[in-house]
Amino acid sequence: NVNESLSQATGLIADAIAGLTAPQKTLSPKWLYDHRGSALFEEITKLPEYYPTRTETGILRDNASALADLVPAGGALVELGSGASVKTRTLLDQGGHFDAYVPIDISADFLFETADDLRRMYPALDIVPVVADFTTPVTLPAALEQTPKVAFFPGSTIGNLDPERARDLLSGGRSWSGGTAFILGADMVKDTQELVAAYDDAQGVTAGFISNILARLNREAGADFNLSAFDYKATWNAPLARIDMHLVSTRHQVVCIGGRDITLAKDEPIHVSAARKYTRDSLDRLARSAGWTVATLHSDAMARFSVAVLTPAA
């Protein structure tokens, strides 16, 4: 869709200029997930250092029946930031009683490819893909307005959002008509060395994933970033309980994007993504701020990761 591509390019340029002209230069992590970025992230989830995916997958597998049963008969499972819908299949395999799966993702091509695969795997299930940025209010298909629905947001992606946006996302799910529960994956605070390694793997796949945002700006926004002039750096930010991911300029340089010249000093960082980690208390505070309560917290034996079941607060 040409109009959709133009609209997305306009948004990409506007976001990039706003972020790169701020006192602390930033690029929004939502633009990491083009087709190449989505594929790189799927590769990250298989790395030995990246414990969240396999740990959460184990939790979902061990509790699949109980989690799938949260979706009422005839209802819909609605996933925010669905990607390749890999973990979701654990719940879909337990389904049969619910009618629809609504994957929501910003990467249209990747989303539609995945939806086609799912239709072949689950022919009795109505697969209703929605192209949208889940960090903004999402409008669900009108046909599902009265359908009971459960939100699904795995992968600890909640940690990539600042606290206000995390609250807004959960509040958005709370505002859906017929919303009965919210299944939320959240990574927990743990050993610093283990955390940093998960976001700075030995093979450099995460570095490539984060750097891909510059390649995307070059391709879709006509920017002229030299990817070899940036280093990737991941650090633990203890006061904010998060991993910060930066691209650091290795020299003084001027980059042009959207007709604007952006000057970067040597060693100046661009903040691209953050991965916030939670405790039971901080997760409960976040849920309550958005009108939910943590009804159940499924975890692994070492309490490294949690899948929380949120229900509407009284």
Contacts in CASP RR format, 6 or more apart in sequence:
PFRMAT RR
TARGET T0000
AUTHOR 0000-0000-0000
METHOD contacts of the structure
MODEL  1
NVNESLSQATGLIADAIAGLTAPQKTLSPKWLYDHRGSALFEEITKLPEY
YPTRTETGILRDNASALADLVPAGGALVELGSGASVKTRTLLDQGGHFDA
YVPIDISADFLFETADDLRRMYPALDIVPVVADFTTPVTLPAALEQTPKV
AFFPGSTIGNLDPERARDLLSGGRSWSGGTAFILGADMVKDTQELVAAYD
DAQGVTAGFISNILARLNREAGADFNLSAFDYKATWNAPLARIDMHLVST
RHQVVCIGGRDITLAKDEPIHVSAARKYTRDSLDRLARSAGWTVATLHSD
AMARFSVAVLTPAA
1 108 0 8 1.000
4 108 0 8 1.000
4 131 0 8 1.000
8 220 0 8 1.000
9 220 0 8 1.000
9 221 0 8 1.000
12 31 0 8 1.000
12 216 0 8 1.000
12 217 0 8 1.000
12 220 0 8 1.000
12 221 0 8 1.000
13 221 0 8 1.000
13 257 0 8 1.000
13 258 0 8 1.000
15 27 0 8 1.000
15 28 0 8 1.000
15 31 0 8 1.000
16 27 0 8 1.000
16 31 0 8 1.000
16 217 0 8 1.000
16 221 0 8 1.000
16 223 0 8 1.000
16 257 0 8 1.000
17 257 0 8 1.000
17 258 0 8 1.000
17 260 0 8 1.000
17 262 0 8 1.000
19 25 0 8 1.000
19 26 0 8 1.000
19 27 0 8 1.000
19 28 0 8 1.000
20 26 0 8 1.000
20 27 0 8 1.000
20 255 0 8 1.000
20 257 0 8 1.000
20 262 0 8 1.000
20 270 0 8 1.000
21 260 0 8 1.000
21 262 0 8 1.000
24 271 0 8 1.000
25 262 0 8 1.000
25 264 0 8 1.000
25 268 0 8 1.000
25 269 0 8 1.000
25 270 0 8 1.000
25 271 0 8 1.000
26 270 0 8 1.000
26 271 0 8 1.000
26 272 0 8 1.000
27 213 0 8 1.000
27 217 0 8 1.000
27 247 0 8 1.000
27 270 0 8 1.000
27 271 0 8 1.000
27 272 0 8 1.000
29 160 0 8 1.000
29 272 0 8 1.000
29 273 0 8 1.000
29 274 0 8 1.000
30 106 0 8 1.000
30 133 0 8 1.000
30 135 0 8 1.000
31 213 0 8 1.000
31 216 0 8 1.000
31 217 0 8 1.000
32 41 0 8 1.000
32 209 0 8 1.000
32 210 0 8 1.000
32 212 0 8 1.000
32 213 0 8 1.000
32 272 0 8 1.000
32 273 0 8 1.000
33 41 0 8 1.000
33 83 0 8 1.000
33 105 0 8 1.000
33 106 0 8 1.000
33 107 0 8 1.000
33 110 0 8 1.000
34 107 0 8 1.000
34 212 0 8 1.000
34 216 0 8 1.000
34 220 0 8 1.000
35 107 0 8 1.000
35 109 0 8 1.000
35 110 0 8 1.000
36 212 0 8 1.000
36 215 0 8 1.000
36 216 0 8 1.000
37 209 0 8 1.000
37 212 0 8 1.000
38 83 0 8 1.000
38 84 0 8 1.000
38 107 0 8 1.000
38 110 0 8 1.000
39 110 0 8 1.000
40 205 0 8 1.000
40 208 0 8 1.000
40 209 0 8 1.000
40 212 0 8 1.000
41 209 0 8 1.000
42 83 0 8 1.000
42 84 0 8 1.000
42 86 0 8 1.000
43 205 0 8 1.000
43 209 0 8 1.000
44 50 0 8 1.000
44 201 0 8 1.000
44 205 0 8 1.000
44 206 0 8 1.000
44 209 0 8 1.000
45 52 0 8 1.000
45 53 0 8 1.000
45 54 0 8 1.000
45 86 0 8 1.000
46 53 0 8 1.000
47 201 0 8 1.000
47 203 0 8 1.000
47 205 0 8 1.000
47 206 0 8 1.000
48 201 0 8 1.000
49 197 0 8 1.000
49 198 0 8 1.000
49 201 0 8 1.000
49 202 0 8 1.000
50 198 0 8 1.000
50 201 0 8 1.000
51 194 0 8 1.000
51 198 0 8 1.000
51 304 0 8 1.000
51 305 0 8 1.000
52 155 0 8 1.000
52 156 0 8 1.000
52 187 0 8 1.000
52 198 0 8 1.000
52 305 0 8 1.000
53 87 0 8 1.000
53 155 0 8 1.000
55 300 0 8 1.000
55 304 0 8 1.000
55 305 0 8 1.000
56 87 0 8 1.000
56 154 0 8 1.000
56 155 0 8 1.000
56 156 0 8 1.000
56 185 0 8 1.000
56 305 0 8 1.000
56 307 0 8 1.000
57 87 0 8 1.000
57 90 0 8 1.000
58 300 0 8 1.000
59 298 0 8 1.000
59 299 0 8 1.000
59 300 0 8 1.000
59 305 0 8 1.000
59 306 0 8 1.000
59 307 0 8 1.000
60 67 0 8 1.000
60 87 0 8 1.000
60 90 0 8 1.000
60 91 0 8 1.000
60 154 0 8 1.000
60 307 0 8 1.000
61 90 0 8 1.000
62 298 0 8 1.000
63 298 0 8 1.000
63 307 0 8 1.000
64 90 0 8 1.000
64 91 0 8 1.000
64 93 0 8 1.000
64 94 0 8 1.000
65 94 0 8 1.000
67 91 0 8 1.000
67 94 0 8 1.000
67 183 0 8 1.000
67 298 0 8 1.000
67 307 0 8 1.000
67 309 0 8 1.000
68 91 0 8 1.000
68 92 0 8 1.000
68 94 0 8 1.000
68 95 0 8 1.000
68 97 0 8 1.000
68 98 0 8 1.000
69 94 0 8 1.000
69 97 0 8 1.000
70 150 0 8 1.000
70 180 0 8 1.000
70 181 0 8 1.000
70 183 0 8 1.000
70 309 0 8 1.000
71 77 0 8 1.000
71 91 0 8 1.000
71 95 0 8 1.000
71 97 0 8 1.000
71 98 0 8 1.000
71 148 0 8 1.000
71 149 0 8 1.000
71 150 0 8 1.000
72 98 0 8 1.000
72 148 0 8 1.000
72 150 0 8 1.000
72 180 0 8 1.000
73 97 0 8 1.000
73 98 0 8 1.000
74 97 0 8 1.000
74 98 0 8 1.000
74 99 0 8 1.000
74 100 0 8 1.000
74 147 0 8 1.000
74 148 0 8 1.000
75 98 0 8 1.000
75 99 0 8 1.000
75 100 0 8 1.000
75 147 0 8 1.000
75 148 0 8 1.000
75 149 0 8 1.000
75 150 0 8 1.000
76 98 0 8 1.000
76 99 0 8 1.000
76 100 0 8 1.000
76 101 0 8 1.000
76 102 0 8 1.000
76 128 0 8 1.000
76 144 0 8 1.000
76 147 0 8 1.000
76 148 0 8 1.000
76 149 0 8 1.000
76 150 0 8 1.000
77 88 0 8 1.000
77 91 0 8 1.000
77 92 0 8 1.000
77 98 0 8 1.000
77 100 0 8 1.000
77 101 0 8 1.000
77 102 0 8 1.000
77 149 0 8 1.000
77 150 0 8 1.000
77 152 0 8 1.000
78 101 0 8 1.000
78 102 0 8 1.000
78 104 0 8 1.000
78 140 0 8 1.000
78 149 0 8 1.000
78 150 0 8 1.000
78 151 0 8 1.000
78 152 0 8 1.000
78 176 0 8 1.000
79 85 0 8 1.000
79 88 0 8 1.000
79 101 0 8 1.000
79 102 0 8 1.000
79 103 0 8 1.000
79 104 0 8 1.000
79 151 0 8 1.000
79 152 0 8 1.000
79 153 0 8 1.000
79 154 0 8 1.000
80 104 0 8 1.000
80 134 0 8 1.000
80 138 0 8 1.000
80 151 0 8 1.000
80 152 0 8 1.000
80 153 0 8 1.000
80 157 0 8 1.000
80 169 0 8 1.000
81 103 0 8 1.000
81 104 0 8 1.000
81 105 0 8 1.000
81 106 0 8 1.000
81 134 0 8 1.000
81 153 0 8 1.000
81 157 0 8 1.000
82 88 0 8 1.000
82 103 0 8 1.000
82 104 0 8 1.000
82 105 0 8 1.000
82 111 0 8 1.000
82 114 0 8 1.000
83 103 0 8 1.000
83 105 0 8 1.000
83 107 0 8 1.000
83 110 0 8 1.000
83 111 0 8 1.000
83 114 0 8 1.000
84 110 0 8 1.000
84 114 0 8 1.000
85 101 0 8 1.000
85 103 0 8 1.000
85 114 0 8 1.000
85 118 0 8 1.000
87 154 0 8 1.000
87 155 0 8 1.000
88 101 0 8 1.000
88 103 0 8 1.000
88 152 0 8 1.000
88 154 0 8 1.000
89 118 0 8 1.000
89 121 0 8 1.000
91 152 0 8 1.000
92 101 0 8 1.000
92 118 0 8 1.000
92 121 0 8 1.000
92 122 0 8 1.000
92 125 0 8 1.000
96 124 0 8 1.000
96 125 0 8 1.000
98 125 0 8 1.000
99 125 0 8 1.000
99 126 0 8 1.000
99 147 0 8 1.000
100 125 0 8 1.000
100 126 0 8 1.000
100 127 0 8 1.000
100 128 0 8 1.000
100 144 0 8 1.000
100 147 0 8 1.000
101 118 0 8 1.000
101 122 0 8 1.000
101 125 0 8 1.000
101 126 0 8 1.000
101 127 0 8 1.000
101 128 0 8 1.000
102 128 0 8 1.000
102 129 0 8 1.000
102 130 0 8 1.000
102 140 0 8 1.000
102 141 0 8 1.000
102 144 0 8 1.000
102 149 0 8 1.000
103 111 0 8 1.000
103 114 0 8 1.000
103 115 0 8 1.000
103 118 0 8 1.000
103 127 0 8 1.000
103 129 0 8 1.000
103 130 0 8 1.000
104 129 0 8 1.000
104 130 0 8 1.000
104 131 0 8 1.000
104 132 0 8 1.000
104 134 0 8 1.000
104 138 0 8 1.000
105 111 0 8 1.000
105 114 0 8 1.000
105 129 0 8 1.000
105 131 0 8 1.000
105 132 0 8 1.000
105 134 0 8 1.000
106 131 0 8 1.000
106 132 0 8 1.000
106 133 0 8 1.000
106 134 0 8 1.000
108 131 0 8 1.000
111 129 0 8 1.000
111 131 0 8 1.000
112 129 0 8 1.000
114 129 0 8 1.000
115 127 0 8 1.000
115 129 0 8 1.000
118 125 0 8 1.000
118 127 0 8 1.000
119 127 0 8 1.000
128 141 0 8 1.000
128 143 0 8 1.000
128 144 0 8 1.000
130 138 0 8 1.000
130 140 0 8 1.000
130 141 0 8 1.000
132 138 0 8 1.000
132 139 0 8 1.000
134 169 0 8 1.000
135 161 0 8 1.000
135 165 0 8 1.000
135 168 0 8 1.000
135 169 0 8 1.000
137 172 0 8 1.000
138 172 0 8 1.000
140 149 0 8 1.000
140 176 0 8 1.000
145 177 0 8 1.000
146 177 0 8 1.000
146 178 0 8 1.000
147 178 0 8 1.000
148 178 0 8 1.000
148 179 0 8 1.000
148 180 0 8 1.000
149 176 0 8 1.000
149 178 0 8 1.000
149 179 0 8 1.000
149 180 0 8 1.000
150 179 0 8 1.000
150 180 0 8 1.000
150 181 0 8 1.000
150 182 0 8 1.000
150 183 0 8 1.000
151 173 0 8 1.000
151 176 0 8 1.000
151 179 0 8 1.000
151 181 0 8 1.000
151 182 0 8 1.000
151 183 0 8 1.000
152 182 0 8 1.000
152 183 0 8 1.000
153 169 0 8 1.000
153 182 0 8 1.000
153 183 0 8 1.000
153 184 0 8 1.000
153 185 0 8 1.000
154 183 0 8 1.000
154 184 0 8 1.000
154 185 0 8 1.000
154 307 0 8 1.000
155 185 0 8 1.000
155 187 0 8 1.000
156 185 0 8 1.000
156 186 0 8 1.000
156 187 0 8 1.000
156 275 0 8 1.000
156 305 0 8 1.000
157 185 0 8 1.000
158 166 0 8 1.000
158 169 0 8 1.000
158 184 0 8 1.000
158 185 0 8 1.000
158 186 0 8 1.000
158 276 0 8 1.000
158 286 0 8 1.000
159 166 0 8 1.000
159 186 0 8 1.000
159 187 0 8 1.000
159 242 0 8 1.000
159 274 0 8 1.000
159 275 0 8 1.000
159 276 0 8 1.000
159 277 0 8 1.000
159 278 0 8 1.000
160 273 0 8 1.000
160 274 0 8 1.000
160 275 0 8 1.000
160 276 0 8 1.000
161 169 0 8 1.000
161 276 0 8 1.000
162 274 0 8 1.000
163 276 0 8 1.000
163 286 0 8 1.000
166 276 0 8 1.000
166 286 0 8 1.000
167 286 0 8 1.000
167 289 0 8 1.000
167 290 0 8 1.000
168 290 0 8 1.000
169 290 0 8 1.000
170 182 0 8 1.000
170 184 0 8 1.000
170 286 0 8 1.000
170 287 0 8 1.000
170 289 0 8 1.000
170 290 0 8 1.000
170 291 0 8 1.000
170 292 0 8 1.000
170 310 0 8 1.000
171 290 0 8 1.000
171 291 0 8 1.000
172 290 0 8 1.000
173 179 0 8 1.000
173 182 0 8 1.000
174 182 0 8 1.000
174 290 0 8 1.000
174 291 0 8 1.000
174 292 0 8 1.000
174 312 0 8 1.000
179 312 0 8 1.000
180 311 0 8 1.000
180 312 0 8 1.000
181 295 0 8 1.000
181 309 0 8 1.000
181 310 0 8 1.000
181 311 0 8 1.000
182 292 0 8 1.000
182 309 0 8 1.000
182 310 0 8 1.000
182 311 0 8 1.000
183 307 0 8 1.000
183 308 0 8 1.000
183 309 0 8 1.000
183 310 0 8 1.000
184 287 0 8 1.000
184 307 0 8 1.000
184 308 0 8 1.000
184 309 0 8 1.000
184 310 0 8 1.000
185 305 0 8 1.000
185 306 0 8 1.000
185 307 0 8 1.000
185 308 0 8 1.000
186 278 0 8 1.000
186 283 0 8 1.000
186 305 0 8 1.000
186 306 0 8 1.000
186 307 0 8 1.000
186 308 0 8 1.000
187 275 0 8 1.000
187 277 0 8 1.000
187 278 0 8 1.000
187 304 0 8 1.000
187 305 0 8 1.000
188 277 0 8 1.000
188 278 0 8 1.000
188 279 0 8 1.000
188 299 0 8 1.000
188 303 0 8 1.000
188 304 0 8 1.000
188 305 0 8 1.000
188 306 0 8 1.000
189 241 0 8 1.000
189 277 0 8 1.000
189 278 0 8 1.000
189 279 0 8 1.000
190 277 0 8 1.000
190 304 0 8 1.000
192 236 0 8 1.000
192 238 0 8 1.000
195 236 0 8 1.000
195 243 0 8 1.000
195 277 0 8 1.000
196 234 0 8 1.000
196 235 0 8 1.000
196 236 0 8 1.000
196 243 0 8 1.000
198 243 0 8 1.000
199 206 0 8 1.000
199 234 0 8 1.000
199 243 0 8 1.000
199 245 0 8 1.000
199 275 0 8 1.000
200 206 0 8 1.000
200 207 0 8 1.000
200 232 0 8 1.000
200 233 0 8 1.000
200 234 0 8 1.000
204 232 0 8 1.000
206 232 0 8 1.000
206 234 0 8 1.000
206 245 0 8 1.000
207 232 0 8 1.000
208 232 0 8 1.000
210 232 0 8 1.000
210 245 0 8 1.000
210 247 0 8 1.000
210 272 0 8 1.000
210 273 0 8 1.000
211 227 0 8 1.000
211 230 0 8 1.000
211 232 0 8 1.000
211 247 0 8 1.000
213 247 0 8 1.000
213 272 0 8 1.000
214 223 0 8 1.000
214 225 0 8 1.000
214 227 0 8 1.000
214 230 0 8 1.000
214 247 0 8 1.000
215 225 0 8 1.000
215 227 0 8 1.000
217 223 0 8 1.000
217 225 0 8 1.000
217 257 0 8 1.000
218 224 0 8 1.000
218 225 0 8 1.000
221 257 0 8 1.000
221 258 0 8 1.000
222 257 0 8 1.000
222 258 0 8 1.000
223 255 0 8 1.000
223 256 0 8 1.000
223 257 0 8 1.000
223 258 0 8 1.000
224 255 0 8 1.000
224 256 0 8 1.000
224 257 0 8 1.000
225 255 0 8 1.000
226 253 0 8 1.000
229 249 0 8 1.000
229 250 0 8 1.000
229 251 0 8 1.000
229 253 0 8 1.000
230 247 0 8 1.000
230 248 0 8 1.000
230 249 0 8 1.000
230 250 0 8 1.000
230 270 0 8 1.000
231 247 0 8 1.000
231 248 0 8 1.000
231 250 0 8 1.000
232 245 0 8 1.000
232 246 0 8 1.000
232 247 0 8 1.000
232 248 0 8 1.000
233 245 0 8 1.000
233 246 0 8 1.000
233 247 0 8 1.000
233 248 0 8 1.000
233 269 0 8 1.000
234 243 0 8 1.000
234 244 0 8 1.000
234 245 0 8 1.000
234 246 0 8 1.000
235 243 0 8 1.000
235 244 0 8 1.000
235 246 0 8 1.000
236 242 0 8 1.000
236 243 0 8 1.000
236 244 0 8 1.000
237 243 0 8 1.000
237 244 0 8 1.000
237 274 0 8 1.000
240 274 0 8 1.000
240 276 0 8 1.000
241 276 0 8 1.000
241 277 0 8 1.000
241 278 0 8 1.000
241 279 0 8 1.000
241 282 0 8 1.000
242 274 0 8 1.000
242 275 0 8 1.000
242 276 0 8 1.000
242 277 0 8 1.000
243 274 0 8 1.000
243 275 0 8 1.000
243 277 0 8 1.000
244 271 0 8 1.000
244 273 0 8 1.000
244 274 0 8 1.000
245 271 0 8 1.000
245 272 0 8 1.000
245 273 0 8 1.000
245 274 0 8 1.000
245 275 0 8 1.000
246 269 0 8 1.000
246 270 0 8 1.000
246 271 0 8 1.000
246 272 0 8 1.000
247 269 0 8 1.000
247 270 0 8 1.000
247 272 0 8 1.000
248 267 0 8 1.000
248 268 0 8 1.000
248 269 0 8 1.000
248 270 0 8 1.000
249 264 0 8 1.000
249 265 0 8 1.000
249 266 0 8 1.000
249 267 0 8 1.000
249 268 0 8 1.000
249 269 0 8 1.000
249 270 0 8 1.000
250 266 0 8 1.000
250 267 0 8 1.000
251 266 0 8 1.000
252 263 0 8 1.000
252 264 0 8 1.000
252 265 0 8 1.000
252 266 0 8 1.000
253 263 0 8 1.000
253 264 0 8 1.000
254 261 0 8 1.000
254 262 0 8 1.000
254 263 0 8 1.000
254 264 0 8 1.000
255 261 0 8 1.000
255 262 0 8 1.000
255 264 0 8 1.000
256 262 0 8 1.000
264 270 0 8 1.000
278 286 0 8 1.000
278 306 0 8 1.000
280 294 0 8 1.000
280 297 0 8 1.000
280 306 0 8 1.000
283 294 0 8 1.000
283 297 0 8 1.000
283 306 0 8 1.000
283 308 0 8 1.000
284 293 0 8 1.000
284 294 0 8 1.000
287 293 0 8 1.000
287 294 0 8 1.000
287 308 0 8 1.000
287 310 0 8 1.000
287 313 0 8 1.000
288 313 0 8 1.000
291 312 0 8 1.000
291 313 0 8 1.000
292 310 0 8 1.000
292 311 0 8 1.000
292 312 0 8 1.000
292 313 0 8 1.000
293 310 0 8 1.000
293 311 0 8 1.000
293 312 0 8 1.000
293 313 0 8 1.000
293 314 0 8 1.000
294 308 0 8 1.000
294 309 0 8 1.000
294 310 0 8 1.000
295 309 0 8 1.000
295 310 0 8 1.000
295 311 0 8 1.000
296 308 0 8 1.000
296 309 0 8 1.000
297 306 0 8 1.000
297 307 0 8 1.000
297 308 0 8 1.000
297 309 0 8 1.000
298 306 0 8 1.000
298 307 0 8 1.000
298 308 0 8 1.000
298 309 0 8 1.000
299 305 0 8 1.000
299 306 0 8 1.000
299 307 0 8 1.000
END
